[in-house]
Structure formats: C-alpha cells, structure tokens
C-alpha cells in the first residue's frame, strides 16, 4: 500500500509493504523513510543537490537531520511519525548531524 505525501512543503510517497520505505522532498531538501527491526528512521539531507534516490546516507557522506521512532505497522502511526518529523524539521527542532567523511578505520 502506498501513501502520497503532498502537504506543508513536503512531497513524496511512503510504501507500507513488507518493509516500510519512503522518499521525497521537503522545502527543496530530500528525505527518505526506512526501518530497522525496531525503528522507523526519517532522514533529511541538508544538501539540496542530493536526490531522494541518493539516500540514506545522512551522517556518512552528507550532513542532515534524523528523526526516529519505535517501529509500527499501523498506517495512522506511520503518517503521524512522518508528519511529526516534518513539523519538527520546519520548526528547526531536529538535531543536525555533521557529515563524517572518513571511516573509523582511517583515524
């Protein structure tokens, strides 16, 4: 099942399949939604030249913002999570992560 996003400067699509995924843009910045076994993760890249297809890579390779919540498979809770993440982003309340440009083994 796919959910279209087109509100408050955010556009994109979320897929609620076997794995929850999504991608799009918000205010000219690319975002992606992914999941682990326990978390939903919203990444927003701070480089407008990065496309949604280039993500995920916030923290390694590019700076940006990350918002995480415990995983849920309920459509309403996924929508609430991403809506909250976008709201916090628009209010400049998400922690910004700098880019790491070398692996730990290079230090």
Number of C-alpha atoms within 10 A of each C-alpha: 9 13 14 12 19 13 11 12 13 18 17 18 18 22 17 16 10 8 12 20 18 22 24 22 21 21 13 17 19 27 30 26 25 19 18 11 8 10 14 22 23 24 25 33 29 20 13 14 11 17 17 21 11 12 18 21 16 23 18 15 13 20 20 23 22 21 20 16 15 12 17 15 13 10 15 9 12 20 14 12 21 21 16 13 23 24 14 14 19 14 9 11 12 17 12 17 16 15 15 13 12 10 8 7 5 6 5
